[in-house]
């Protein structure tokens, strides 16, 4: 059974930074899977934000390039999303996702059809 634990969401002012964490507690390892983050704002569809494959290759949606950084710690089986220069439009529930992309990451991370496991989500609210 795959268990995923997300943390790090919160309320921040525009321009500030926040780091999200996604720890795989059981069921899979970073060595064999691709990890990513999606987000869903109220009234909008879920969208891919960033992804990282087992080799460390990354991809980001255009709106976060240069502001967000995805990274992974194999020893801790954890993926991080460092979000800098946050904007009110970054407000959303952020979901960790794991899967395997046979054709490599897409332009916004893991293609949704390749996601096998989802976290429960963590809320990020940016004001100002």
N, C-alpha and C positions, 0 to 999 in steps of 0.2 A: 504494500500500500504506500502510495506516494503522499508524503506530508510536507506542506510548504508553509513557512511562517514569514509573513511580511511585517515590517515595522518601519518607523521613521516618519510617518505622515504627521501633519500638524498645520497650525495656522501661522503664516509668516507674512511679513510686509514685502511689497514689491521691491525687487533689487536684492533681497536676501537669498541665502542658500539653504538647502535642505538635502539630506542624504537618506535615501530609502535603502532598506536591506531586505533581501529575500534569502532565507536559509532553507535549504533542502534538508529536512530532518530525517527522512527515510525514503527509500524506494528508488532513488536514482542518484547519479553523481554528475558533476560538471564535466568530467572527462568524456562522457559518452553522449552528452546532450547539448543542445543550444538553449540559451536562456534569453529572456527578454522582458521588457516592460510595455504594457499597454495602458491607456488611460481612457476614461469615459467621463465626459463633462455632462452636467444635467441637460437632458433634452437632446443630446448628441449621440452619435454612434461611437462604439469603442474603436480606438485607433492605435496603431502601433507607434511606439515612441523610440525604442532603441532595442538592439539585440547584440548578443555576443556569442560566437561559436566556441567550440572546444579548443580551437587554435588561438583564440584571442582576437579574431577578426570582429570588427564592430560595424554597425550601421545605425543611422539615426534619421528620423524624419526631419524634413527641412526646417521646421519651425523651432527645433531645439538644437540644431547644429551650432557648435561653438559655445553653448551654454550648459548642456548636459553631458555627463561622461558616465558610461557604463563600464564596470570592471568586475572581476571575479577573483575570489580567493579559494583555490582548490582545497587548501587545508581545512578551511572552515565550511566548505561546500556552500558558499554564500556569494550572491551577486549583489552589487551595489549600483545605485543610480545617484550620482552626485548632480544635483540641480542647482545651478548658479543663475544669478541675474533673473530671478523668477518674476513672472509677469502675471497679472490677474487672469489672463487667458490660459495660464497653466493650471488653473483650478480644476480639479477632477479627482475621481477615484482612480488610483493607480494599481494595476494588477500585474503581479509577477506571472510569467508564463514559461513553460518548459516544453521542449519538443525536439524533433530532429528534422533538419531541412536537408533533404537529399541533394537539392540543387544549390545549397548555400543560402545565406541570409538574403532576405529581400531588402528593398531600399528603406524600409521602416522597421527592420528587425525580422522576427519570425513571422512568416506568412500565417495568418489566422488558421488556415486549413492544416498547418503543420503543428499546431499547439495540441499537446496531449494532456497537459495539466495546467490548471489555473490556481492562483492564490485567491484568497477571499477579498483582497483589496485593502488599500489604505488611503484615507482621504487627505488630500493636500488642498489647502485653501490659501490663496494669495490675495491680500487686500491692499488697497492704495493705488 
